[in-house]
Structures are given as structure tokens and as C-alpha cells.
Amino acid sequence: MSKEELHTNKELLQRVANDDHDAFRQLFDLYADRLFAAVYNYTKSRFIAEELVQEVFIRLWSHRSQLQEVQDPTAYLYRMVFNHINTYLKKTANERRILDKAQAWMTAGQDATLQQLEANEMSRIITAAIERLPPQKKIIYQLSREQGFSYQEIADQLHLSPNTVKNHLVEAMRLLRGYLKDHALLLTALIVESIF
């Protein structure tokens, strides 16, 4: 930039500082396209470039009283525009991080919901399987697995031998495994249906 051009631009800025609307329009006409090109180079978006350039000029007018001390109008305007680009890029990065965290949270929530659904359905199937056991096997299973009684304690309570209790429990477990195996496809189908 020649000394004459620098002097003219500086004079234009001084007029803007003194509330000269015409000088502001001339300054806009002089720099808008150049600043737009600089912003577009970083953002690759015409819309964003136009917005940021407009924001720079709005800010310039809003803070025009500070323009008295500016020595190099071109450098000053480019510094303003690059500060705006930097702010925009940081804001965009923060928004992206927030969206990524929200997406991760939603995915985790869906996973937790799916796990809860699986647990609830498995619990329902196990309860149904226990209810289908013959009465004595059901009682022995519940005393052993749900209440934690030993073979001897169950035998004493039901007036059976510990060996009979063990045999009933082994048979109850075999019946439960068979029932669960038969219903594994049903559980899988319910889970897949809940996903889609």
C-alpha cells in the first residue's frame, strides 16, 4: 500500500470516528470484498463469510470512537476480521464438542435402556420358568437359589434327605435351562424389535 493510499484510508477512518456515515460507506465499499475473501478462505462458506464481515463492520461502527488512534486501517481491519474468525472457529469447535457429548450421552442412554430391557425381559422369562416347575422342585429351588439355604437346611425344613434335595435341585436346574434355551430366540427377537 502506498503512503498516499495509507493516508487516504487513515483519513477515512478518522471521519468514521467522527460519525461520518458517508465515510463509513466508503470504507465498507473499499474493504468488504477483501475481508470477505479472507474469511471465505477459512470458513469455505459464503453465508458465514458475509455474516462475519458484517459483524466486523457493525463492531467497527459501534467502537468508532477508538478509531482515532489507528495508524494502519488495513492492518486494523484484518486484525478485527481474524479475531472474528478465531472466535467463530472456537465457538464452532465448542458446539461440535457439545453435540458430540450429547450424542455420546444419548447413545449411552440408549445402551442403558437396551440393557434394562434385556434385564427386565430375562427376569420375566426366568420368573415364568420358575413358576412352571413342579411344586416341590419350585420350593427347593427358591429356598436354595433365592434364600441361600444349604441342602441340609432345606432337608430339615422339608423333612427330606439332603440327597433328595440335591436331586430335586439338579432336576429343577435342568428344567430351567431347557425353558430358557427355548425362550432365548424370543428374547433375542424382542431385543432386536426394540432397537428398530
N, C-alpha and C positions, 0 to 999 in steps of 0.2 A: 504494500500500500504506500502510495506517495505521501510526502509531507502535506501536500495540498489537500489530498483526499482525507487524510487523518484530521487535518484542521477543520475541514467542512463537516465531517462526521461528528467531531467533538463539539462543534458549534451547534449542530442539530440536537445533540444530546443536551446541551445547555438550554436550548429552547424548550425541550421537553420538560426539563427540570423546572422551568418557569411556566408550566401549564399550557404550553402551546400545542393545541390539538393538531394543527396542520403539520407541525414538525414531527409529531408522533406518527402521523400517517406516512410521511416521507420516510421516516426511519423504518417503519414496518415494510413499506414497499422496497426499500433498499436491502433489508436483511432477511425477510421472511423466507424467500426461496432458498437462500444459502443455509439458513438454520434448519429448514425442513429437510434438505438433502443430508445434513449431518445427522439429524435424528433418525431419518429413514434408514440410513446406513446401519444403525444399531438395532432398531426395532423391527425392520422389514415390514412395517405396517403403515400404510398411508394414513389411516384413521388416527392411529396413536401419534404419528409424527405431527399431523395437523393439530391434534389436541395439545401436545406438549409445546409446540411453538406458540400457540395461542396463550397457553398458561404463562409462558415466558414473557410475552408482551403485556399480559394483564399484570403480572408481577412488576414488570418494569414501570408501568404507569402508576401502579399502587405505591411504589417506592421511588417515585421520580425525584423527590427532594434529595435523595442520596446521590443523584447523578452529577452534581456539581463537581465532585472530586474525581470523577472518572477521567483517566488520561488517554486510554485507548478503547474507544467504543466497541470495536470489533472483538477485541480480546475479552472485554467485559460481557458482551452478549453471548459469545461462545462459552465462556465460563458458566454463565447462567444456564444455558441450554444443556451443557454437560452435567451440571448439578441436577437439573430436572431429569435427565436420562438416568443418572445414577439412582435418584430417589425412586423413579418409576421401576427400574430393574430390581431394586431391593424389595419394593412393595410386591412386585410380581413374584419374586422368589419366595417371599413370606406367604403370599396367598397360595402358591403351589405347595409349600410345606404344610400349610394348614389343611389344604384339600387332601394331600397325601395322608396326613394323620387322621383326618376324618374318614377317609376311605379304609385305612387300616383298622380304625375303631369299628366301623360298620362291618367289615369282614370278620373281625374278631367276635363281634356281637352275633353275626350270622352263624359262625362256628360254634359259639357257646349255645345258641338256640338249637342248632342241629344236635349238639351233644346232649342237651337237655331232652330233646325229643327222643333221641335214641335211648337214653337212660329211662325215661318215662315208659316208652314202649316196651323195653326189655323188662322193666319191673312189672308191667301189666301182664306180659306173657309168662313170666316166672310165677306170678301170683295165680294165674289161670292154671298153670301146670300143677302147682301145689294143691289147688282145690280139686283137681281131677284124681289125686292119689287116693287109694283105698284108705278108709278112716284110720286104721291103726298105723299104717305107714306114714300118713299125714301127721299124726300126733308125734310119732317118733322123730320124723324129720324136723318138725317145728321145735321140739324140745332140744334136739341136738344142734341144729344149724342157727335157729333164731334166738334160743335162750342159752346156748352154750353148755348144756348138761352133758356129763360123761355117760358112757354106756352103762356104768354101774348105777349112776343116779337115776337114769331113765328106767333101768331094770327094776330098781327098788320102788319107784313111783308107780309103775305099771304092773308090778308083780310078774315080771318075766325074767328069763335068764339074760345076762349080758350078751351071750352069743346070739340069742334070738333077736335082741335089739339090733345088734350089728348086722344080722342078715336082713332084717326089715329095712334098715337104713341103706344098705348096699342096693337092695331092690328098688327102694324109693329113688335113689340117685340115678339108677339105670332108666327108670320110667321118665324121670325129669329130663335127662339128656335126650331121650328119644323124642319127647314132646318138643323140646327146644330146637332140636335138629329139624323136625317137621315144620316148625314155625320160623326158621331162620330166613327162608325166602320171603315170607310175608313181611318180616321186619325190614329186610333189605328193600322190598318194593315200597313200603311206607316211607322209608327214609328218602329214597330216590324221588318219590312223588312230592315230598315236602320241599325238596330242593328246587324242583321245576314247577 
